Amino acid sequence: MKKFFKILFWLFVATILWVVVLKYVPICYTPVMLRRSIEYATDGRDYKFRKQWKQLDDIDHKMVLAVVTSEDNLFMTHNGFDIESIKKAYERNKKGKKVWGGSTISQQTAKNVFTFGTRTYFRKVVEAYFTVLIELIWGKERIMEVYLNVIETGTNLYGVEAASKAYFNHSSKRMSSYEAALIAAALPSPRKYSVSNPGPYMSRRASQIQGLMYKIAPIKFE
């Protein structure tokens, strides 16, 4: 038993150090990317992803507004978890077959950086643990920066810089509010919804996000 707690202690120390290091260095590869590469290799397909790290100051602020509007209205005020959204998601999941999420931007960031993103209870536990750590150690600004750089934004695309160049032929520094809203609209299923050729749902959802972007509380990082 003593050996078990010793291992547990050193695992805890290692995870703390891991999170501290990742507060300061660009994250070029994630477990989710590794998972996708394995899936592609298993299917006999080539896997070449596009990703380019950008500091938050080099990403148009409209992209921040768009993802907060679309994914997590309470991002600046919660401690990593939106309890009301989690409760609502739980109740909806009990009533029907469709899986409703309640994840915040912080949870999604933890999922992408520290887990393989598989739908398991163990992954959710690991995700929750790292969500607490990044909220305490990284802070909101770094969480947003990492989120915008590691999220899947399409097939073989990661981060909003790669998405902006692939879909709009320019840097994320020059995105319009509608372009930012289109990328945000696709985030729940980025390999399903088309940003470059949006259908009725995507067009409607992007317009809705664009209309709400400037109605939320100002987002200012200290």
Secondary structure, DSSP 8 states (H G I E B T S, - for coil): -HHHHHHHHHHHHHHHHHHHHHTTS-----HHHHHHHHHHHHTT-----EE----GGGS-HHHHHHHHHHH-TTTTTSSS--HHHHHHHHHHHHHSSS------HHHHHHHHHHS---S-HHHHHHHHHHHHHHHHHT-HHHHHHHHHHHSEEETTEESHHHHHHHHHSS-GGG--HHHHHHHHHHTTSTTTS-SSS--HHHHHHHHHHHHHTTTS------
